[in-house]
């Protein structure tokens, strides 16, 4: 679906992408990284909205440098910034986007209304997009990105500015694109929770470099769930109790005991402590496996780009 070899993009003396080499199959793909990591730049290079400084890339099996125009007819894109045309009402705007993809007007208008129904736009579609709330603008951006039935859609921070209810609705819509309709999704976000809910693959980017790329389930399997135990008992007593259950323990600098328990919940830890007569003051669930790997990846790659 996506392949790059040494893809780099420089703006003046600053490298936005540095020797990015990835091979990504179809699916729901998360581009995860802090703001300024290079996620949007990578998407724009793949779409030929930016000409890479060096390197090669293939999208949908075609070289972007040779078949960029043809590729774009098979790709949807919702940029982070508002992309509507001032003065247009919602249904006119989505219809126009469909026509730009090569649809005849009648087909484009019908398809536009179908997609506006899909994203949950009611009578608002007959209002000017300029008057929309942030949530409605995100919905109409999603509608125009999929109106021509693309094989893959690039979504850049699609939940920005949304309240919790609006965010939940948009995420459910995005999730259905791949799960129910077979449209591959590339979701760019700095929010790990969004990526974890929607995507089955993840590519972590920071300072223009790919730090990690794999399926989420394989990444999670690399790190077992852990917890931090706080009690009035000695650390040695707690560690011995946990080790009898076959769990690996670590004495933290703050005197608490960290346990790599690998369980889905904390019940087995509480039961083991109770059987040993140890009363926990608090048991802190450590970040989930993916969050821990994300933090670790960023911490081990904090050198500034050159």
ABEGO torsion letter per residue (X at the ends): XBBBBGBBBBBEABBABBGBBBBBBBEBBBBBEBBGAGAAAAAAAAAGABBBABEBBBBGGBBAAAAAAAAAAABBBBBABBABBBGBBAAAAAAAAAAAAGBBAAAAAAAAAAAAAAAGBBAAAABBAAABBAAAAAAAAAAAAAAAGBABBBBBGAABGBBAAAAAAAAAAAAAAAAAAGBBBBBBBABAAAAAAABABBBBBBGGBBABBBBAAAAAAABBBBBBBBBABBAAAAAAAAAAAGBBBBBBAAGBBBBBAGBABAAAAAAAAAAAGBBBABBBBBBBAAAAAAAAAAAABABBBX
